[in-house]
Amino acid sequence: MDSFTKGAREDLARLNFPPANWVPPADGPDGRPLLDVLVVGGGMCGQLAAFALMREGVRNLRCVDRAARGREGPWATYARMEILRSPKHLTGPDLGVAALTYRAWHEAKYGVAHWENLHKIARLDWVDYLLWVRDTVGLPVENDVEMKSVELHPGFVSCTVGGKAVHARKLILALGREGSGALRWPRFETFDPAQRASGAFHSQRGSGVFHSADDIDFAALKGRRVGVLGAGASAFDNAGEALESGAAEVVLFARRSHLPQVNKSKWTAFPGFQHGYAALGDARRWRFYTYIFSEQVPPPYESVLRCEKHKGFSVRFAEGWQDILPGPEVKTWKGKTRFDALIVCTGFDVNMIERPEIASIRDAIDTWRSHVPPEEAAKFPEEARFPYLGDAFQLQGKAAGLSRVHVFNWGSTMSHGALAGDIPGIQIGAERLAAGIARDLFAEDSDLHYRRLLSHNEDELKPTKYFVNLSSRRPA
Ligand SMILES: Cc1cc2nc3c(=O)[nH]c(=O)nc-3n(C[C@H](O)[C@H](O)[C@H](O)COP(=O)(O)OP(=O)(O)OC[C@H]3O[C@@H](n4cnc5c(N)ncnc54)[C@H](O)[C@@H]3O)c2cc1C
């Protein structure tokens, strides 16, 4: 083990990490020990949830991810920016342990001067860093294991995990941005996204219709003409990647007449908002986030400049796509344009009802729709679909036991602010989640804990002459 990692582990030991498990064991329906918590998703939020729980002494847990190690979430898959969008000094995955910060890792790897001169964190360094935190802390992430379904039972939740039934008292859905719903596609006149695998739209290497979250072979775009839809970060990142892979021309189409200019959610990254938002009433929370979401997020200037370096890059404003036709061909109000490949960069919808994993409980889940006036829900249909969560990210609604399921991904934003997605809020989010789960597990076992209190018999004064052996006098 390198001395830097050894030092970080020593720091964890100084913080008494990991503390002893305090949750009383319980048997599941199969007679085997019931898990206390199953975390589904081992991306940034899932692994941090596991870390925060272990730090609270909740250690009888599993954390599974269907992706291979290092391929969790967007970072090494469909995120196509060169550098992170957030500033380099952000903390979060370290849970406040200085030796586990990105800065400490970077300085150990590249030196202090390199850190000082660093503009923003390289995307793939972020992946290596997250994996290093995972290994150094000893977080039990199991890769290539998928959770397929959830069922609620009195006292526990059953999930199909890696083809087997797994029973747990609590379930954390840390399924990521995509896991809050589904890929977002604009409504086209005739094109149905399901068609994109068909021959008319996807016939040979370097041609076809893609969503930005698809696995795209950019090398095959060399010398090709590419149309990109969107005005946000992913649109510019995908355009930049295509241009750097040798695309002859990339045309970016935006519905708007100009790019969004200000990232309003950046303003929310301060402790007052992060701690206080969830305590606000429904109307005030609704007002904050419907405004933030409707303002939209500008692309980082670095992503724009990356594209502007290439002669083959152009932007067509006020020209959203009305349809995608075989070819593929784009139809806008100005006419039709043929491309070799199209990349739709319109992000993700929050619509938990779309998630196949939770099909059995979806109709019971309370959403923001029932907490705002109908005209507001009609005006902001996506915001109205966000789950209406309790104080520890737990689902609420019609089915008994729903509060055993905690949503720790982007879907929690309307209820808690951005505490389970972007880096700035995740430490506060993970700590809130873990504290709430520790509370619930304790409260549920409170009679058992009371019996444990009665039998607690640690003789403090045994080494002194004042020791009295009360236990021999207590009735059995
Ligand atoms: C392109 C892109 C760039 C971003 N850049 C930044 C940035 O620079 N700064 C910033 O602060 N934020 C950024 N974000 C936002 C956010 O930080 C990331 O989305 C981050 O990955 C969120 O972590 P997560 O754990 O919620 O989700 P993810 O990292 O997506 O992890 C979710 C995991 O759940 C797994 N999973 C899903 N369903 C199942 C299942 N049924 N069974 C098992 N496993 C499952 C997936 O395989 C995945 O690994 C970016 C987001 C995107 C999409």
The ligand as a Gaussian input file, in Angstrom:
#p B3LYP/6-31G(d) Opt

LIG

0 1
 C      -22.696000      14.167000     -18.335000
 C      -22.746000      14.585000     -16.906000
 C      -21.740000      15.378000     -16.362000
 C      -21.799000      15.793000     -15.030000
 N      -20.812000      16.574000     -14.530000
 C      -20.896000      17.034000     -13.264000
 C      -19.885000      17.878000     -12.713000
 O      -18.920000      18.216000     -13.373000
 N      -20.033000      18.308000     -11.439000
 C      -21.099000      17.940000     -10.671000
 O      -21.193000      18.350000      -9.518000
 N      -22.058000      17.128000     -11.162000
 C      -21.984000      16.676000     -12.429000
 N      -22.965000      15.858000     -12.915000
 C      -24.107000      15.529000     -12.047000
 C      -23.806000      14.391000     -11.041000
 O      -22.710000      14.716000     -10.251000
 C      -23.576000      13.070000     -11.710000
 O      -24.713000      12.727000     -12.445000
 C      -23.243000      11.947000     -10.718000
 O      -22.848000      10.827000     -11.464000
 C      -24.421000      11.600000      -9.839000
 O      -24.095000      10.475000      -9.085000
 P      -25.165000       9.323000      -8.806000
 O      -24.530000       8.323000      -7.918000
 O      -26.439000       9.971000      -8.393000
 O      -25.458000       8.696000     -10.226000
 P      -24.576000       7.784000     -11.160000
 O      -23.171000       8.206000     -11.082000
 O      -25.251000       7.794000     -12.491000
 O      -24.699000       6.333000     -10.517000
 C      -25.898000       5.605000     -10.549000
 C      -25.529000       4.146000     -10.655000
 O      -26.703000       3.353000     -10.489000
 C      -26.526000       2.173000     -11.236000
 N      -27.835000       1.560000     -11.433000
 C      -28.937000       2.117000     -12.007000
 N      -29.953000       1.243000     -11.976000
 C      -29.496000       0.116000     -11.372000
 C      -30.084000      -1.133000     -11.052000
 N      -31.360000      -1.397000     -11.333000
 N      -29.326000      -2.071000     -10.437000
 C      -28.027000      -1.811000     -10.127000
 N      -27.416000      -0.632000     -10.416000
 C      -28.147000       0.313000     -11.022000
 C      -25.885000       2.655000     -12.523000
 O      -25.180000       1.614000     -13.169000
 C      -24.963000       3.774000     -12.015000
 O      -23.633000       3.346000     -11.881000
 C      -22.904000      15.409000     -14.222000
 C      -23.904000      14.607000     -14.773000
 C      -23.832000      14.191000     -16.093000
 C      -24.939000      13.327000     -16.616000

